[in-house]
Each structure stands twice: as C-alpha cells, then as structure tokens.
Amino acid sequence: MSVMAEEVPHTDDVFVGGRWQSARGDDRTVVSPVTGAEVRTVRLASAEDASDAVAAAHEAQAQWASAPAVDRVAACERWLAEVDAQEPELSRLWAIEAGFPIRHGRALHRYAAVPAWRAALDGAAEVLADDERESPLGPVIMTHEPVGVVLAILPYNGPVVTIASKVIPALLAGCPVVIKAARETHLTMAVVADCARRAGFPPGVISVITSETEVTRRITRDPRVSHVSLTGGHRAGQDVISATAPRYARTHLELGGKSAGIILDDASLDAVMRILVPAATNGAGQVCALLSRVLVPERRRDEILDRMVAEWSRLRLGDPLDPSTQIGPLVNEAAFERTRAAVDTAVADGGTVVSGGGRPEGFESGWYFSPTIVAGVAESASIVGTEVFGPVTVVQTFTDVDDAVRQANATEFGLSGAVFTTDTAAGIDIARRIEAGSVAVNAFGPVTSEPFGGVKSSGWGRESGADAILGFTELKQILVGAA
C-alpha cells in the first residue's frame, strides 16, 4: 500500500488558482484504515493558503462569469476526460486512505459521478439561456448571473461524485470555485487537482485545498465567498449558517440522513434483498442516503429478519484493494468507536443485536466493524433517530401503511427513502407521503443526473444535474421599454 501512495505527487503542495505551490500548514500522517499503520506524511493548507485561493477566485470572477457558456462547458469536459482516465488510480488511492472498497469506488464513478457530470454539461446551455417574456410594461428578459466565488466543502465518502454534483454546476454557472476537500482524501484529491491543472482552466477558477477545521471555518467567513455548498454533518452545517448569515451569503447544505426502507406485506423478498443489501451496507454504512432503518410488517418480522441475517452474513469483508471485497474498514478509529458506542447504546435501550455487533473475527487490526442488524428497539431509542455513519441497520415493525409512513417520517432527517411492493402505483403514493428529498420505489437512489437534496435537518438546496446550475445563479429581470 505505502509504495503506491508514495508515488502520488504534490502531497506537500496546495493547488491554488490553477497552479501548485508549497503548502504552509501542518503535517498530517495518513493512516491506513486496514492496518492502522502509517502510510505517509502529507502537508495541509494553512489559513494563508486558503486566503490565497479565495483571492485568486475573486480575481478570476469577472472573466469566468463573462466567458461564453460553451467555453466553460469545454473546460469542464476536459476535466471530466482527465478524471475519467485516472479512475483506476483514484479508486485505488481512495481505498488506501479512506478504506472504501475499490469496487465501490469504480461503481460510484461509473453510475454516479459520470452521470452527474454529464447531465450538467449536456444541459448547461439550455438552463442558462435567457427567457424573453411579455409584461404589461413591455418585454422582459430573464437572465441568470453567477453568484460569485463558491466554496465547495466535500466529504470523505465520495469526493469525485460531489465534485460532479456541486463543483461542476457552479463552474458552468460562471462561478470560480475553491474546493475544500476532506483530510481523509488528501492523496485522492491531489490527483483530481492535477487533472484540473491539465484541463487548462483560466487562472484562479479552480483551487483545491485540504485543511484543519479551523481553516475551513475561517474561509466560510471570508466576505469574498458568495456561496458555501457543504456536504457534511449537523455541526458543520450549523457552523456554515453561523458564518454566512451576517453577510447573507448563499448556502446549500446536505447534512445526512436516517432513511427508511419500507417493505410492504406483498413484497417479494428475493427482489427486495437484491436492492436492500447494498442500499443498507455500501461503504460500510458511510453513505448519507443509505437505508439505515428497515420497516417491516409485524406478521413478516421473523421471516424478513432471518433473510436479512442470512444476506448480511454473506457479505465479503476484506482488503478494500481486493476487487471481491464488498465491505471495507471504517475510515478511522473515531468512526469505529462511534459505531461501537451506538450499538452499545442500542442494546442498553432494549435492542437486540441479531447480526454483527463489533469487530469481525480475523480482523484484529484496522477499523473493521461487522455489518450489524439491531432489532426490538423502541421508537424513542437513540439508534432510531441518530445517524451512526457505520454499518448498522435498525429493523422496526409496523401495523399498517399509515403506521409505516408515520415511523418513516418520525425523524428529524429527510434525505432519502424507499418503498418495496409489487403494487407500483401504491408504492408511488406512499413515496409522495414520505418526507424526504429522494424516495425510490423498488429501487434505491438518488439518481445523480437529477437534482437531489434533503428536507428538514437533512439540509436545504439541491445539487446534481443541469438544474443544479441555477442554484449558483441570481435571476435578473431586464425590462425593455420603447426607444
């Protein structure tokens, strides 16, 4: 592992405004989630580096905003081509430093990142086109203007797909972007940044930094930043709101979830399990939209639980660089301890661990946690309402459809959900009643080529697809009177 990681260039540098410069922040040791051993040392960005990135973006703002849309599309096309060519290396590095299985990285790239990137590119010209209307006072031109400098804060659990869902729409809208990447993706993002360099963006349009939390907090307060787009947790979301409110800066917040998959009485378990198993366990549970709660009819509880336990027991844990591995380690020790504490609390609250529950046999090193199923918890239990962000699935029972919908909505979150039934029309009706930004029927989403986001405490705003471009623009009306 360490040999491959040491071949990555620019790990002591920061990508500011389109060029590499020496980073001035603290050193950080990259630790393997597989073994807990040191992989290599890298250097983070300092507050001064971050300020340089914002200054470069601010200076580039007018030129990038006035560039023809076709030029912005072409630059983003070149970046996609570079990133796509580097996918094998990106998936390997992500496995090394964050522990996500290489098969997960490849699937996420092919079925989520590229479609989101492609949809924005293909739809940019149409969504940004002026709209000419008539009014009692004369013709009105409705036009979209970029909001200004965007700070895009990316998570560790999908850096390339979140570039596709938020950074590309911002760039296409005409906004220079400062990307603040998670420290756990430092090596991966060094390659992504060099892809951006080769794509040939104008100076200042793209910067990529990884930094300590305090540096991030400082740049969210920078008055030159007009929009902050965050994928992260509650505390980070509250920090962004606090930082941006005094200057009324735009925000988009995607803050996680505690999503429910409802299995109706008529559902075929064979069909359900093909979807539910990955939808509940991918990324060792470190995916915000996962179905971390499963609601089942009371009369089928034992049948469904038995089937779930059997399916969970077949999941292949192992080295994330092994293409056959389905479940890798959690990203770090803190994630492992958080997951273990959540399971312990669930048991203390009266729940029963029916599968997994701790470190799997044969994985004494690193941060592996067995895919876990907890049943028998009360609706008030902490595990029902708290996002664990680990491989823990809660099974609850319902009496009828109304009870299932009530329980699905009995959480502060509202990110995703799913309904499983042989009656598609009924499933769609139920999906409309679920308080979430994305609900699938006999499937698992979201579809990244279309707008996606949360409601309630899962945040606000939408990203992904061509429509997301408009979230980085201001709509202006130009009234045209007689000459």
C-alpha positions in Angstrom: 0.0 0.0 0.0 2.6 2.5 1.1 4.6 2.1 -2.2 1.7 3.1 -4.3 0.8 6.0 -2.0 4.3 7.4 -2.1 4.2 7.7 -5.9 1.4 10.4 -5.6 2.9 13.9 -6.4 2.1 17.2 -4.8 1.1 15.8 -1.4 3.1 18.6 0.3 1.6 21.2 -2.0 -1.7 23.1 -2.4 -3.4 23.8 -5.7 -4.2 27.5 -5.7 -5.8 29.2 -8.6 -4.7 26.6 -11.1 -1.1 26.1 -10.0 0.8 24.1 -7.4 2.6 25.9 -4.5 4.1 24.7 -1.3 1.6 24.2 1.5 2.2 26.2 4.6 0.0 24.2 7.1 0.7 21.4 9.5 1.9 17.9 8.6 -0.6 15.1 8.8 0.0 11.4 8.9 -2.1 9.3 6.6 -3.1 6.1 8.4 -4.3 3.0 6.7 -7.8 2.1 7.9 -6.9 -1.5 7.0 -3.9 -1.9 9.3 -3.8 1.3 11.5 -0.2 1.8 10.2 1.3 5.0 8.8 1.1 5.3 5.0 2.9 8.5 4.6 3.0 12.1 5.8 1.4 15.0 3.9 1.1 18.7 4.4 -2.2 20.5 4.8 -3.1 24.0 3.7 -2.8 26.9 6.1 -5.1 29.8 6.6 -2.9 31.9 4.3 -3.1 29.2 1.6 -6.9 29.3 1.8 -6.9 33.0 1.7 -4.7 32.9 -1.4 -7.2 30.5 -3.0 -10.2 32.8 -2.3 -8.2 35.8 -3.6 -7.4 34.0 -6.8 -11.1 33.0 -7.3 -12.2 36.6 -6.5 -9.8 38.0 -9.1 -11.0 35.5 -11.7 -14.7 36.0 -11.1 -15.4 38.7 -13.7 -13.5 36.9 -16.5 -15.0 33.5 -15.8 -18.5 34.9 -15.5 -18.3 36.7 -18.8 -16.8 33.7 -20.6 -19.1 32.1 -23.2 -21.0 29.1 -21.7 -19.5 27.0 -24.5 -16.0 27.7 -23.2 -17.0 26.8 -19.6 -18.5 23.6 -20.9 -15.4 22.8 -22.8 -13.1 23.3 -19.8 -15.3 21.0 -17.7 -15.4 18.5 -20.5 -11.6 18.3 -20.5 -11.6 17.9 -16.7 -14.0 15.0 -16.9 -11.9 13.3 -19.6 -8.8 13.6 -17.3 -10.6 12.4 -14.2 -12.2 9.5 -16.1 -8.8 8.4 -17.4 -7.5 8.4 -13.8 -10.4 6.5 -12.3 -8.4 3.3 -11.6 -5.8 5.3 -9.7 -8.4 7.4 -7.9 -10.3 4.3 -6.8 -7.0 2.7 -5.5 -6.0 5.8 -3.6 -9.4 6.2 -2.1 -9.2 2.6 -0.9 -5.8 3.2 0.6 -6.5 6.3 2.6 -10.3 6.1 3.3 -10.9 2.3 3.2 -13.7 2.3 0.6 -13.6 -0.9 -1.5 -12.2 -0.5 -5.0 -15.4 -2.0 -6.4 -17.4 0.7 -4.6 -15.2 3.4 -6.0 -15.5 2.1 -9.5 -19.3 1.8 -9.3 -19.7 5.2 -7.7 -17.6 6.7 -10.5 -19.5 5.0 -13.3 -23.0 5.2 -12.1 -23.0 8.4 -10.0 -20.1 10.7 -10.7 -20.0 10.5 -14.5 -23.8 10.7 -15.0 -24.0 13.8 -12.7 -21.1 15.4 -14.5 -22.5 14.5 -17.9 -26.0 15.8 -17.2 -24.7 19.2 -16.1 -22.6 19.5 -19.2 -25.3 18.5 -21.6 -28.0 20.7 -20.0 -25.9 23.8 -19.3 -26.7 25.8 -22.4 -30.5 25.2 -22.1 -30.8 26.1 -18.4 -28.7 29.2 -18.7 -30.4 30.6 -21.8 -32.2 33.9 -21.5 -36.0 33.7 -21.3 -37.9 36.5 -23.1 -41.3 37.3 -21.7 -44.1 39.8 -22.1 -45.4 42.0 -19.4 -47.9 45.0 -19.1 -44.9 47.3 -19.1 -43.1 45.8 -22.1 -40.8 42.9 -23.0 -38.8 41.4 -20.1 -35.6 39.4 -20.4 -35.0 36.9 -17.6 -31.3 36.2 -17.3 -29.1 34.2 -15.0 -26.0 35.7 -13.4 -23.4 33.8 -11.4 -23.5 34.4 -7.7 -19.7 34.8 -7.3 -17.0 32.8 -5.6 -18.2 29.4 -4.4 -16.6 27.4 -1.5 -17.4 23.7 -2.0 -16.8 21.6 1.1 -16.5 18.0 0.2 -16.9 14.8 2.4 -14.5 11.9 2.6 -17.1 9.4 1.5 -17.4 10.5 -2.2 -15.0 13.3 -3.3 -15.3 12.8 -7.0 -19.1 12.4 -7.1 -19.6 15.5 -5.0 -17.3 17.4 -7.5 -19.7 16.3 -10.2 -22.8 17.2 -8.2 -21.8 20.6 -6.8 -18.5 21.9 -8.3 -19.3 21.3 -12.0 -22.7 23.1 -11.8 -21.0 26.0 -10.0 -18.3 26.3 -12.7 -20.9 26.0 -15.5 -22.9 28.8 -13.9 -19.8 31.0 -14.2 -18.6 30.8 -10.6 -14.9 30.3 -9.6 -14.7 27.5 -7.0 -12.5 26.9 -4.0 -12.7 23.2 -3.2 -12.1 22.3 0.4 -11.6 18.5 0.5 -11.7 16.2 3.5 -8.3 15.4 5.0 -9.1 11.7 4.6 -9.0 12.1 0.8 -5.7 14.1 0.6 -4.0 11.7 -1.8 -7.1 11.2 -4.0 -7.7 14.9 -4.3 -4.0 15.6 -5.3 -4.7 13.5 -8.4 -8.0 15.2 -9.0 -6.4 18.7 -8.7 -3.7 17.8 -11.2 -6.4 16.6 -13.6 -7.9 20.1 -13.2 -4.5 21.6 -14.0 -4.2 19.6 -17.2 -7.7 20.6 -18.2 -6.5 24.1 -18.6 -8.9 26.3 -16.6 -8.1 30.0 -16.6 -6.0 31.2 -13.7 -8.0 31.5 -10.4 -11.0 29.5 -11.5 -10.2 26.3 -9.5 -8.4 25.8 -6.2 -8.2 22.6 -4.2 -7.2 22.5 -0.5 -7.3 20.1 2.4 -7.0 21.7 5.8 -7.8 21.6 9.5 -11.4 22.5 10.6 -10.4 25.9 11.9 -9.1 26.9 8.4 -12.4 25.9 6.9 -14.3 28.0 9.5 -12.2 31.0 8.6 -12.8 30.8 4.8 -16.5 30.3 5.3 -16.4 33.8 7.0 -14.4 35.4 4.1 -16.6 38.2 2.7 -15.3 37.4 -0.8 -17.1 34.0 -0.7 -20.6 34.4 -2.0 -21.9 30.8 -1.7 -20.9 27.9 0.5 -22.0 24.4 -0.6 -21.4 21.8 2.1 -21.9 18.1 2.3 -21.3 17.1 5.9 -22.7 16.8 9.4 -25.0 18.8 11.6 -22.3 20.6 13.4 -20.6 21.7 10.2 -23.9 22.8 8.8 -24.5 25.0 11.9 -21.0 26.4 11.6 -21.7 27.4 7.9 -25.1 29.0 8.8 -23.5 31.0 11.6 -20.6 32.1 9.4 -22.6 33.1 6.4 -25.7 34.7 8.0 -24.2 38.1 8.8 -23.4 38.7 5.1 -26.5 36.9 3.7 -24.3 34.6 1.6 -25.9 31.8 -0.2 -25.7 28.3 1.2 -26.5 24.7 0.2 -26.4 22.1 2.9 -26.6 18.3 2.6 -26.4 17.1 6.1 -27.0 13.4 6.2 -30.0 11.2 7.0 -31.6 8.3 8.8 -33.6 7.0 5.9 -36.2 4.2 6.0 -36.9 1.4 3.6 -40.5 0.2 3.9 -41.1 -3.4 2.9 -44.8 -3.8 2.3 -46.7 -7.0 3.0 -46.9 -8.0 -0.6 -43.2 -7.6 -1.4 -41.1 -10.4 -2.8 -38.1 -10.9 -0.5 -35.9 -12.1 -3.4 -36.5 -8.8 -5.2 -36.2 -6.8 -2.1 -32.8 -8.2 -1.0 -31.2 -7.6 -4.3 -31.7 -3.9 -3.7 -31.8 -3.7 0.1 -28.4 -5.3 0.9 -26.3 -2.8 -1.0 -28.7 0.0 -0.2 -28.2 -0.6 3.6 -24.5 -1.6 3.7 -22.5 0.0 0.9 -19.4 1.9 2.0 -19.6 0.2 5.5 -22.6 2.4 6.1 -20.7 5.6 5.4 -23.1 6.9 2.8 -25.6 9.5 3.9 -28.5 8.3 1.8 -28.3 4.6 2.9 -31.4 2.8 4.2 -30.2 2.6 7.8 -33.7 1.8 9.0 -35.9 -1.1 7.6 -39.6 -1.0 8.4 -41.3 -4.4 8.1 -44.9 -5.7 8.6 -45.4 -7.3 12.1 -46.5 -10.6 10.6 -43.4 -11.0 8.4 -40.9 -9.7 11.0 -39.2 -13.1 11.7 -39.2 -14.1 8.1 -37.6 -10.9 6.9 -35.1 -10.7 9.8 -34.0 -14.3 9.1 -33.4 -13.4 5.5 -31.6 -10.3 6.3 -29.3 -12.1 8.7 -28.5 -14.7 6.1 -27.7 -12.0 3.5 -25.6 -9.9 5.8 -23.6 -13.0 6.8 -22.6 -13.5 3.2 -21.1 -10.0 2.8 -17.4 -10.2 2.0 -15.2 -8.2 4.3 -11.6 -7.7 3.3 -8.8 -5.6 1.9 -10.5 -2.7 0.0 -7.9 -3.1 -2.8 -9.3 -6.6 -3.4 -12.0 -6.4 -6.2 -14.0 -9.1 -4.4 -14.3 -7.1 -1.2 -17.8 -5.7 -0.5 -17.2 -4.2 3.0 -14.0 -2.5 4.0 -13.0 -0.8 7.2 -14.4 2.4 8.6 -12.4 5.5 7.8 -10.7 5.9 11.1 -10.6 5.0 14.8 -13.1 7.7 15.7 -15.7 6.3 13.3 -15.1 2.8 14.7 -15.6 4.0 18.3 -18.7 6.0 17.3 -20.2 2.9 15.7 -19.4 0.7 18.7 -20.9 3.2 21.1 -24.1 3.5 19.0 -24.6 -0.3 19.1 -23.8 -0.4 22.9 -26.4 2.3 23.5 -29.0 0.5 21.3 -28.6 -2.6 23.5 -28.8 -0.6 26.7 -32.1 0.9 25.2 -33.5 -2.6 25.0 -32.5 -3.5 21.4 -31.1 -6.9 20.3 -28.1 -7.4 18.1 -29.2 -10.2 15.7 -26.2 -9.9 13.4 -22.7 -8.5 13.8 -22.2 -6.0 16.6 -18.5 -5.5 16.8 -15.1 -6.2 15.3 -15.3 -9.2 13.0 -13.2 -12.3 13.7 -10.0 -12.3 11.8 -9.7 -8.5 11.5 -7.7 -7.7 14.6 -6.1 -4.6 13.1 -7.6 -1.6 11.4 -11.1 -0.3 11.8 -13.3 -3.1 10.6 -16.8 -3.3 12.1 -19.2 -6.2 11.2 -22.3 -5.3 9.3 -24.8 -5.2 12.1 -28.6 -5.6 12.4 -30.4 -4.3 15.5 -34.0 -5.2 16.2 -36.5 -4.8 19.0 -35.8 -1.2 19.8 -38.4 1.3 20.9 -39.2 4.2 18.6 -37.7 6.6 21.2 -34.3 4.7 21.1 -31.3 6.8 20.2 -30.3 4.3 17.4 -33.6 5.1 15.6 -33.0 8.8 15.3 -29.2 9.2 15.3 -27.1 8.9 12.1 -24.4 6.3 13.0 -22.5 6.5 9.8 -21.4 3.0 10.2 -22.6 -0.5 9.1 -25.6 -0.6 11.5 -29.2 -1.3 10.2 -32.2 -0.9 12.5 -35.3 -3.1 11.9 -38.7 -1.8 13.1 -42.2 -3.2 12.7 -45.4 -1.5 11.6 -49.0 -2.4 11.8 -50.3 -0.9 8.6 -49.2 1.5 5.8 -50.2 4.6 7.8 -48.1 3.4 10.7 -45.1 2.7 8.3 -45.3 6.2 6.9 -45.6 7.7 10.3 -42.5 5.9 11.5 -40.5 6.7 8.4 -41.3 10.4 9.0 -40.7 10.3 12.8 -37.1 11.6 12.5 -35.5 15.0 12.2 -33.9 13.9 8.9 -35.4 13.7 5.4 -32.8 12.7 2.9 -33.9 9.5 1.1 -36.1 6.5 1.5 -37.6 3.5 -0.4 -40.8 1.5 -0.7 -40.8 -2.1 -1.7 -44.1 -3.6 -3.1 -45.5 -5.4 -6.1 -48.1 -2.6 -6.5 -46.0 0.2 -8.1 -48.9 2.7 -8.1 -49.4 2.1 -4.3 -45.6 2.5 -3.8 -45.6 5.8 -5.6 -48.5 7.1 -3.5 -46.6 6.1 -0.3 -43.4 7.7 -1.7 -45.3 11.0 -2.0 -46.1 10.8 1.7 -42.5 10.3 2.9 -40.8 13.5 4.0 -37.5 13.1 2.1 -35.8 14.7 -0.9 -35.5 11.4 -2.7 -37.7 8.3 -2.5 -37.4 5.2 -4.6 -40.0 2.5 -5.4 -38.5 -1.0 -5.8 -35.1 0.7 -6.3 -32.5 2.7 -4.4 -31.4 6.2 -5.2 -30.8 9.0 -5.6 -30.3 9.4 -9.3 -27.4 11.7 -9.6 -28.2 13.0 -13.0 -31.2 14.8 -11.5 -31.5 17.4 -8.6 -31.1 15.9 -5.2 -31.1 17.2 -1.6 -32.7 16.9 1.8 -35.5 18.4 3.8 -35.8 19.0 7.5 -32.5 18.5 9.2 -31.0 16.9 6.2 -30.4 20.4 4.8 -31.7 22.6 2.0 -30.9 23.2 -1.6 -30.5 20.8 -4.5 -27.4 19.6 -6.3 -26.6 17.4 -9.3 -27.8 17.6 -12.9 -28.4 20.6 -15.1 -31.0 22.2 -12.8 -28.4 22.4 -10.1 -26.6 25.1 -12.2 -29.4 27.5 -11.4 -28.6 27.2 -7.7 -25.4 29.1 -8.3 -27.1 32.0 -10.2 -29.1 35.0 -9.5 -32.2 35.5 -11.6 -32.3 39.1 -13.0 -35.1 40.8 -15.0 -34.3 43.3 -17.7 -37.4 45.4 -18.6 -37.1 46.8 -22.2 -39.1 50.0 -22.9 -39.7 51.8 -26.2 -36.6 53.5 -27.6 
